[in-house]
Amino acid sequence: MAVASLVGCSFGGVVTAVRRPIVGVDRVARLLSRFPTLAPDARISTAWINGAPSLRVDIAGNLDTAISVVVESGRIARIYAMRNPHKMGRLGEQVKLSR
C-alpha cells in the first residue's frame, strides 16, 4: 500500500469521524486494519462519485460512508471519506446531466 494520508472526513458534527488527517503509510494501514472490528456488519461496494471510482459503505442497509481516493503514479496517494448524512442525501440517485 502506498497511501500517504487519510486526508479528511466530513462528518458535520452529526456522526463520529477522524478529525485530523492521518499521515503515513503505517498509520493509515493500522487504521484501515481496524475497520472489520469497528464495523463488522458493514457492506462495501463500488460506486461512482463525482465521476471517479469510489467506495460506498452501508451499515444495516443504510449508506454510512462514501470514500474517494486520489491515485498518483498508479498508487493510492490520498483517501477522502464523507460521513455527513446531509451531504450524502442524493448519493444513491442517478442524475441525468443536460446542457
Disulfide bonds with the S-S distance in Angstrom:
none
